Amino acid sequence: MKKMNVKVVRNAIITLIFLFYYLLGYVLNIEMLKPITTQENGFTINFLGFILLFVTTGFAFYLFNILKVNKKTATSD
């Protein structure tokens, strides 16, 4: 049960970061922030947007792991 919760949280974080970049790109009208842009005749994939998405997601997981380790060490003292 614990592993499933971790997977759900991980997928939720990825989805929230994706939506954040997409909405920020939409509001500010910056195509670079949108990983996928829909058009009349199809869609466009922006590689810089995906790289930004992966880097931000990796950084977020790194921070959560640091916070999780700090929380475990604080409770064990």
C-alpha positions as CSV (number, residue, x, y, z in Angstrom):
1,M,0.0,0.0,0.0
2,K,2.9,2.4,0.8
3,K,4.5,1.9,-2.6
4,M,1.3,2.6,-4.4
5,N,0.9,5.9,-2.5
6,V,4.5,6.9,-3.6
7,K,3.6,6.1,-7.2
8,V,0.4,8.1,-7.0
9,V,2.2,11.1,-5.5
10,R,5.0,10.9,-8.1
11,N,2.5,10.9,-11.0
12,A,0.6,13.7,-9.4
13,I,3.8,15.8,-9.1
14,I,4.7,15.2,-12.7
15,T,1.2,16.1,-13.9
16,L,1.1,19.3,-11.8
17,I,4.5,20.4,-13.1
18,F,3.3,19.7,-16.7
19,L,0.1,21.7,-16.1
20,F,2.0,24.5,-14.5
21,Y,4.3,25.0,-17.5
22,Y,1.4,24.6,-19.9
23,L,-0.7,27.2,-18.1
24,L,2.2,29.5,-17.6
25,G,3.0,29.3,-21.3
26,Y,-0.6,29.8,-22.2
27,V,-1.1,32.9,-20.0
28,L,2.2,34.5,-20.9
29,N,1.9,33.3,-24.6
30,I,5.4,31.8,-24.5
31,E,5.5,28.7,-26.8
32,M,8.8,27.6,-25.3
33,L,7.1,26.7,-22.0
34,K,4.5,24.5,-23.6
35,P,5.8,20.9,-24.2
36,I,3.0,20.1,-26.6
37,T,1.2,22.7,-28.7
38,T,-2.0,21.8,-30.6
39,Q,-2.7,23.4,-34.0
40,E,-5.4,23.1,-36.6
41,N,-3.5,20.5,-38.6
42,G,-2.0,18.5,-35.7
43,F,0.3,19.1,-32.8
44,T,3.9,20.3,-32.3
45,I,6.3,18.9,-29.7
46,N,8.7,21.4,-28.2
47,F,11.9,19.7,-27.1
48,L,13.1,22.6,-25.0
49,G,9.8,22.4,-23.1
50,F,10.3,18.7,-22.4
51,I,13.9,19.3,-21.3
52,L,12.6,22.0,-18.9
53,L,9.9,19.7,-17.7
54,F,12.3,16.8,-17.0
55,V,14.9,19.1,-15.3
56,T,12.2,20.6,-13.0
57,T,10.7,17.2,-12.2
58,G,14.1,15.8,-11.3
59,F,14.9,18.8,-9.2
60,A,11.5,18.5,-7.4
61,F,12.1,14.8,-6.7
62,Y,15.6,15.6,-5.4
63,L,14.1,18.2,-3.0
64,F,11.4,15.8,-1.8
65,N,14.0,13.1,-1.2
66,I,16.1,15.5,0.9
67,L,13.1,16.6,2.9
68,K,12.0,13.0,3.4
69,V,15.5,12.1,4.7
70,N,15.6,15.1,7.0
71,K,12.2,14.2,8.3
72,K,13.3,10.6,9.1
73,T,16.4,11.8,10.9
74,A,14.5,14.4,12.8
75,T,12.0,11.8,14.1
76,S,14.7,9.3,15.0
77,D,16.5,11.7,17.4
